[in-house]
Amino acid sequence: MKKPLPILLAAATATSFLLGPAAPAAKAIKPFFDEFQTVYVKPDSGDKKDKEFAAVVQKT
């Protein structure tokens, strides 16, 4: 009776591989992305981490 679990897992894995590429990439909605930048992105900060984060967000 232990055979159904591996078969179910194999079927779920195969389904995810087949349908995964068909799913659209996640994209931010413009107003939410603008608010995110306002709150979290600090390009004028003196902290190196803040500048690097701002650069990554700009590339996205």
C-alpha positions in Angstrom: 0.0 0.0 0.0 3.0 2.3 -0.1 3.0 2.6 -3.9 0.4 5.4 -4.3 2.5 8.0 -2.5 5.6 7.8 -4.9 3.3 7.7 -7.9 1.4 10.7 -6.6 4.7 12.6 -6.0 6.0 11.7 -9.5 2.7 12.9 -11.0 2.9 16.2 -9.1 6.5 16.7 -10.1 5.8 16.0 -13.8 2.8 18.3 -13.8 4.9 21.1 -12.2 7.6 20.7 -14.9 5.1 20.7 -17.7 3.0 23.7 -16.4 5.8 25.7 -14.8 7.2 27.3 -17.9 3.7 28.2 -19.1 3.0 30.2 -16.0 3.7 34.0 -16.4 6.6 35.5 -14.5 5.6 37.5 -11.4 5.5 41.2 -12.2 4.9 44.1 -9.8 1.9 46.3 -10.3 3.1 49.8 -11.0 1.5 51.6 -8.0 2.8 49.0 -5.6 6.3 49.0 -7.1 6.4 52.8 -6.8 5.3 52.7 -3.2 8.0 50.0 -2.5 10.6 52.3 -4.0 9.4 55.2 -1.9 9.5 53.3 1.3 12.5 50.9 1.0 14.9 52.2 -1.7 17.4 54.8 -0.4 19.8 55.6 -3.2 21.2 58.7 -1.4 22.1 56.8 1.7 25.6 56.7 2.9 25.3 53.0 3.7 26.9 50.6 1.1 24.1 48.1 1.5 21.4 50.7 0.7 23.2 51.8 -2.4 23.7 48.2 -3.6 20.0 47.5 -2.9 19.0 50.6 -4.9 21.1 49.4 -7.8 19.5 46.0 -7.8 16.0 47.5 -7.7 16.8 49.8 -10.6 17.9 46.8 -12.7 14.6 45.1 -12.0 
